[in-house]
Amino acid sequence: MSDDYSSSGGLKGLINELKNYSGITRKNPIGKFAAMIKRLEGKNIISSFGEDCAVVDLDNEYILLAADGIMESLTRKDPFWAGYCSVLANVNDVLAMGGRPLALVDVLSYRDEEVLREITKGINLALERFSVPLVGGHLHPESSYDSIEVAILGAVGKNSIIRSDLARSGDSILAAYDLNGSPREGFPCHWDTTLKRSNEVVRKRMRSIWELAEKGLVSSGKDISNPGLIGTLGMLLESSGKGGVVDLESLRTPQNLSLQHWLKVYHGFGFVFSCAEGDTPRVGEIFKKVGIEVDEIGRIDDSSTLDLCLKGERKRMFNFKKGGVTGLFSELKS
């Protein structure tokens, strides 16, 4: 583990840095937005806000729905990577719930043909890498801006679904990640672990998630996305109405990457899970076969807070009743 801890500010400095990290702060308005949306009762809706995918009951299985819009700055700076990530992000949302991606649709706006070509190149490579088709959508030619948004349809067996609202007190907190990735040039917090891998390696890793889900080895899970590892774990805990304690010294970091950098990265293939303590070795065995490391980093409890521990210190990261990451489950009124 590379030291630094936010310019020698210790655990307090690290927590302050993470709390002000844009990957986390950009999630804050979700609760306010959700409160503005009229909720209609639907007997087939199993879960919605707070999950990586909405879950719809369709007879013998669950249908999964998700959408991701790529940040304007990414699209402007690297349209190829924006196209690739528009597929990657959606596939990971479905995988996080134990699901199989079935099809994608997109909304693409562009100002010139070169942007269109680069975004399309990125999309096509990702479609091949993750073996999922793009089947339609909407195109805005001659737009005043460049953007790419993608939505995904997936499916999962009713006995295999992994949700983020079912963590249990006493569960172990697991972090699963590929230490042998690399930052995307120009995007230091994008930890690429799929672009430079073969199709077969990527698909084997996808199958490892399905095996985990089918064996029922985890009680909850989420893919490590823009909020980073700690922010993603925070979203899982607030969805479950739980809290937890994380020992940061139990985390492994890639060589030459500081702890605070590692806690911010968006993973090409990375997840946080909760599971019964006795199942941790079995989870590790499944991932080890496909080159993914698993660290047991903490414990779930009933506190509705998340505390971090480092070098003998213990300090509070989130209080989910007073805002948390998204505010979806906060007792504070917007």
C-alpha positions as CSV (number, residue, x, y, z in Angstrom):
1,M,0.0,0.0,0.0
2,S,1.5,3.3,-1.1
3,D,1.3,6.0,1.7
4,D,0.3,9.6,1.4
5,Y,-3.1,9.9,3.0
6,S,-4.0,13.3,1.6
7,S,-0.7,15.2,2.0
8,S,0.0,13.7,5.5
9,G,-3.4,14.7,6.8
10,G,-3.9,11.2,8.2
11,L,-7.3,9.5,8.2
12,K,-9.1,12.8,8.7
13,G,-7.4,14.3,5.6
14,L,-8.2,11.2,3.5
15,I,-11.9,11.3,4.5
16,N,-12.2,15.0,3.7
17,E,-10.6,14.4,0.3
18,L,-13.0,11.5,-0.4
19,K,-16.1,13.5,0.8
20,N,-15.2,16.3,-1.7
21,Y,-14.4,14.0,-4.5
22,S,-16.6,14.8,-7.5
23,G,-17.4,11.1,-8.1
24,I,-19.2,11.1,-4.7
25,T,-20.6,14.7,-4.7
26,R,-22.2,14.1,-8.1
27,K,-24.4,11.5,-6.5
28,N,-25.8,13.9,-3.9
29,P,-28.7,15.2,-6.0
30,I,-30.2,11.8,-6.7
31,G,-32.3,11.8,-3.5
32,K,-33.7,15.3,-4.4
33,F,-34.5,14.2,-7.9
34,A,-36.2,11.0,-6.8
35,A,-38.4,13.0,-4.4
36,M,-39.6,15.1,-7.3
37,I,-40.7,12.1,-9.4
38,K,-44.3,10.9,-9.0
39,R,-44.2,7.3,-7.9
40,L,-46.8,5.1,-9.6
41,E,-47.6,1.8,-8.0
42,G,-46.7,-1.2,-10.2
43,K,-47.2,-4.7,-9.0
44,N,-44.4,-5.9,-11.2
45,I,-41.8,-3.4,-9.9
46,I,-39.6,-5.2,-7.4
47,S,-37.0,-2.4,-6.9
48,S,-36.1,0.9,-8.4
49,F,-34.2,3.9,-7.1
50,G,-31.1,2.8,-5.2
51,E,-30.3,-0.3,-7.3
52,D,-27.9,-0.5,-10.2
53,C,-30.8,-1.7,-12.3
54,A,-34.6,-1.4,-11.9
55,V,-36.0,-4.9,-11.3
56,V,-39.3,-5.9,-13.1
57,D,-41.0,-9.2,-12.4
58,L,-41.8,-11.0,-15.6
59,D,-43.2,-14.4,-14.9
60,N,-40.3,-16.8,-14.5
61,E,-37.5,-14.3,-14.3
62,Y,-36.6,-10.7,-13.5
63,I,-36.0,-8.1,-16.2
64,L,-33.3,-5.5,-15.4
65,L,-33.3,-2.0,-16.8
66,A,-30.6,0.7,-16.5
67,A,-29.2,3.7,-18.3
68,D,-26.0,5.7,-18.2
69,G,-25.1,9.1,-19.6
70,I,-21.5,9.8,-20.2
71,M,-20.1,13.0,-18.8
72,E,-19.7,15.9,-21.2
73,S,-16.0,16.4,-20.4
74,L,-15.2,12.8,-21.2
75,T,-17.1,12.9,-24.5
76,R,-15.4,16.1,-25.5
77,K,-11.9,14.9,-24.6
78,D,-12.0,11.3,-25.8
79,P,-15.1,10.4,-27.8
80,F,-13.7,6.8,-28.4
81,W,-13.4,6.2,-24.7
82,A,-16.9,7.8,-24.1
83,G,-18.4,5.3,-26.6
84,Y,-16.6,2.4,-25.0
85,C,-17.6,3.4,-21.5
86,S,-21.2,3.9,-22.4
87,V,-21.4,0.1,-23.0
88,L,-19.1,-0.9,-20.2
89,A,-21.0,1.1,-17.5
90,N,-24.3,-0.5,-18.5
91,V,-23.0,-4.0,-18.7
92,N,-21.4,-3.6,-15.2
93,D,-24.8,-2.5,-13.8
94,V,-26.4,-5.7,-15.0
95,L,-23.5,-7.8,-13.9
96,A,-23.7,-6.3,-10.4
97,M,-27.1,-7.8,-10.0
98,G,-26.1,-11.2,-11.2
99,G,-27.7,-10.6,-14.6
100,R,-27.0,-11.3,-18.2
101,P,-27.0,-8.3,-20.6
102,L,-29.5,-8.8,-23.5
103,A,-29.5,-5.7,-25.6
104,L,-28.7,-1.9,-25.6
105,V,-30.2,1.2,-27.1
106,D,-28.5,4.5,-27.4
107,V,-29.2,8.3,-27.8
108,L,-26.3,9.9,-29.7
109,S,-25.9,13.6,-30.4
110,Y,-22.9,14.9,-32.4
111,R,-21.7,18.1,-34.1
112,D,-19.4,16.6,-36.7
113,E,-18.8,13.3,-38.4
114,E,-15.4,12.7,-36.7
115,V,-17.0,12.6,-33.3
116,L,-19.6,10.2,-34.6
117,R,-16.9,7.9,-36.0
118,E,-14.9,7.9,-32.8
119,I,-17.9,7.2,-30.5
120,T,-19.0,4.5,-32.8
121,K,-15.6,2.9,-32.8
122,G,-15.6,2.7,-29.0
123,I,-19.2,1.4,-28.9
124,N,-18.4,-1.4,-31.5
125,L,-15.3,-2.6,-29.6
126,A,-17.3,-2.8,-26.4
127,L,-20.1,-4.6,-28.0
128,E,-17.7,-7.2,-29.2
129,R,-15.8,-7.4,-25.9
130,F,-18.9,-7.9,-23.8
131,S,-20.9,-9.9,-26.4
132,V,-24.0,-7.7,-26.3
133,P,-25.9,-6.2,-29.3
134,L,-27.0,-2.6,-29.7
135,V,-30.4,-2.8,-31.4
136,G,-31.6,0.8,-31.9
137,G,-32.1,4.1,-30.2
138,H,-32.1,7.7,-31.4
139,L,-29.6,9.9,-33.4
140,H,-29.3,13.7,-33.2
141,P,-27.2,14.8,-36.2
142,E,-26.1,18.4,-36.5
143,S,-26.5,19.0,-32.8
144,S,-24.9,21.9,-30.9
145,Y,-23.1,19.4,-28.5
146,D,-21.7,15.9,-28.4
147,S,-23.2,13.3,-26.1
148,I,-23.8,9.6,-25.7
149,E,-26.4,7.9,-23.5
150,V,-27.1,4.2,-23.5
151,A,-29.8,2.1,-21.8
152,I,-29.6,-1.7,-21.3
153,L,-32.0,-4.6,-20.9
154,G,-30.9,-7.6,-18.9
155,A,-32.4,-10.6,-17.2
156,V,-31.7,-12.7,-14.1
157,G,-33.2,-15.8,-12.5
158,K,-35.3,-15.1,-9.5
159,N,-33.1,-17.2,-7.3
160,S,-29.9,-15.6,-8.6
161,I,-30.4,-11.9,-8.3
162,I,-27.9,-9.8,-6.3
163,R,-29.5,-6.7,-4.9
164,S,-27.8,-3.8,-3.0
165,D,-30.5,-3.5,-0.3
166,L,-30.2,-6.9,1.3
167,A,-26.9,-6.6,3.2
168,R,-27.1,-8.3,6.7
169,S,-25.6,-7.3,10.0
170,G,-22.6,-9.4,10.7
171,D,-21.8,-9.9,7.0
172,S,-18.3,-9.6,5.8
173,I,-17.6,-6.7,3.3
174,L,-15.6,-7.9,0.3
175,A,-13.9,-5.9,-2.4
176,A,-13.1,-7.6,-5.7
177,Y,-10.8,-6.0,-8.2
178,D,-8.1,-6.5,-10.8
179,L,-4.8,-5.1,-9.5
180,N,-3.2,-5.5,-12.9
181,G,-5.1,-2.8,-14.8
182,S,-3.9,0.7,-15.8
183,P,-5.2,4.3,-15.7
184,R,-6.7,5.5,-19.0
185,E,-4.4,8.2,-20.5
186,G,-5.9,11.5,-19.6
187,F,-8.3,10.0,-17.1
188,P,-6.3,9.0,-14.0
189,C,-9.4,7.7,-12.1
190,H,-10.4,5.4,-14.9
191,W,-8.9,2.0,-14.0
192,D,-9.0,0.1,-17.2
193,T,-9.2,-3.7,-16.9
194,T,-11.1,-4.6,-20.0
195,L,-9.9,-2.6,-23.0
196,K,-6.5,-4.4,-23.1
197,R,-7.9,-7.8,-22.2
198,S,-9.1,-10.4,-24.7
199,N,-12.7,-11.1,-25.3
200,E,-12.4,-14.5,-23.7
201,V,-10.8,-13.1,-20.5
202,V,-13.6,-10.5,-20.2
203,R,-16.3,-13.1,-20.8
204,K,-14.8,-15.5,-18.3
205,R,-15.0,-12.8,-15.7
206,M,-18.6,-12.1,-16.6
207,R,-19.3,-15.8,-16.1
208,S,-17.6,-15.7,-12.6
209,I,-20.3,-13.2,-11.5
210,W,-23.0,-15.5,-12.8
211,E,-21.5,-18.4,-10.9
212,L,-21.4,-16.4,-7.7
213,A,-25.0,-15.4,-8.2
214,E,-26.3,-18.8,-9.0
215,K,-24.6,-20.3,-5.9
216,G,-26.1,-17.6,-3.7
217,L,-22.8,-16.8,-2.1
218,V,-23.4,-13.0,-1.5
219,S,-26.2,-11.2,0.2
220,S,-25.7,-7.9,-1.6
221,G,-23.4,-6.2,-4.2
222,K,-22.6,-3.2,-6.4
223,D,-20.1,-2.5,-9.1
224,I,-17.4,0.0,-8.2
225,S,-18.4,3.0,-10.3
226,N,-17.7,6.8,-10.3
227,P,-17.9,7.2,-6.5
228,G,-15.0,4.8,-6.0
229,L,-14.8,1.9,-3.7
230,I,-15.9,3.7,-0.5
231,G,-18.6,5.8,-2.2
232,T,-20.0,2.7,-3.8
233,L,-20.0,0.8,-0.5
234,G,-21.8,3.8,1.0
235,M,-24.5,3.5,-1.6
236,L,-24.9,-0.2,-0.8
237,L,-25.2,0.4,2.9
238,E,-27.7,3.2,2.6
239,S,-29.8,1.1,0.3
240,S,-29.8,-1.7,2.9
241,G,-30.4,0.6,5.9
242,K,-27.2,-0.7,7.4
243,G,-23.8,0.6,8.5
244,G,-20.3,-0.8,8.7
245,V,-16.7,-0.5,9.5
246,V,-13.9,-0.7,7.0
247,D,-10.2,-1.4,7.8
248,L,-8.3,0.4,5.0
249,E,-5.1,-1.5,5.8
250,S,-6.9,-4.7,4.6
251,L,-7.0,-3.3,1.0
252,R,-4.3,-4.1,-1.5
253,T,-3.4,-1.4,-4.0
254,P,-1.6,-1.6,-7.3
255,Q,2.1,-0.8,-7.4
256,N,2.8,3.0,-7.5
257,L,-0.8,3.9,-6.7
258,S,-1.6,5.8,-3.5
259,L,-4.4,4.6,-1.2
260,Q,-6.5,7.7,-1.8
261,H,-6.0,7.4,-5.6
262,W,-7.1,3.7,-5.5
263,L,-10.2,4.6,-3.4
264,K,-11.4,7.0,-6.1
265,V,-10.9,4.9,-9.2
266,Y,-13.7,3.7,-11.5
267,H,-13.1,0.1,-12.2
268,G,-13.5,-1.7,-15.5
269,F,-14.3,-4.8,-13.5
270,G,-14.6,-4.2,-9.7
271,F,-17.3,-4.9,-7.1
272,V,-18.2,-4.6,-3.5
273,F,-20.2,-7.4,-1.9
274,S,-21.5,-8.5,1.5
275,C,-21.6,-12.2,2.4
276,A,-21.7,-14.5,5.3
277,E,-18.3,-14.8,6.9
278,G,-17.9,-18.5,6.1
279,D,-18.5,-17.9,2.4
280,T,-15.6,-15.5,1.9
281,P,-13.1,-18.3,0.8
282,R,-15.6,-19.6,-1.7
283,V,-16.1,-16.2,-3.2
284,G,-12.3,-15.7,-3.4
285,E,-11.8,-19.1,-5.2
286,I,-14.3,-18.2,-7.9
287,F,-12.6,-14.9,-8.7
288,K,-9.1,-16.2,-8.3
289,K,-9.6,-18.5,-11.3
290,V,-10.2,-15.4,-13.5
291,G,-7.4,-13.1,-12.1
292,I,-9.6,-11.1,-9.7
293,E,-8.4,-10.4,-6.2
294,V,-10.8,-10.5,-3.2
295,D,-10.1,-8.7,0.1
296,E,-12.2,-8.9,3.2
297,I,-12.2,-5.3,4.2
298,G,-14.8,-4.9,7.0
299,R,-18.1,-5.8,8.6
300,I,-21.7,-4.8,8.2
301,D,-23.6,-3.6,11.3
302,D,-26.8,-1.8,12.3
303,S,-25.3,1.6,12.9
304,S,-26.5,3.5,9.7
305,T,-23.0,5.0,9.6
306,L,-19.8,4.0,7.8
307,D,-16.5,4.3,9.7
308,L,-13.0,4.0,8.3
309,C,-10.0,2.7,10.2
310,L,-6.4,3.3,9.5
311,K,-3.2,3.0,11.6
312,G,-5.0,2.9,14.9
313,E,-7.5,5.7,14.0
314,R,-11.2,5.3,13.4
315,K,-13.3,8.1,11.9
316,R,-16.7,8.6,10.4
317,M,-17.1,8.8,6.6
318,F,-20.9,8.8,6.3
319,N,-24.1,9.1,8.4
320,F,-26.8,7.7,6.1
321,K,-29.6,9.2,8.2
322,K,-28.2,12.7,7.6
323,G,-27.5,12.5,3.9
324,G,-25.2,9.7,3.0
325,V,-24.1,9.5,-0.6
326,T,-27.4,9.8,-2.5
327,G,-29.7,11.0,0.2
328,L,-32.3,8.5,-1.0
329,F,-32.8,7.1,2.5
330,S,-31.9,10.1,4.6
331,E,-34.2,11.3,7.4
332,L,-33.4,14.9,6.3
333,K,-36.1,16.6,4.2
334,S,-34.9,18.3,1.0
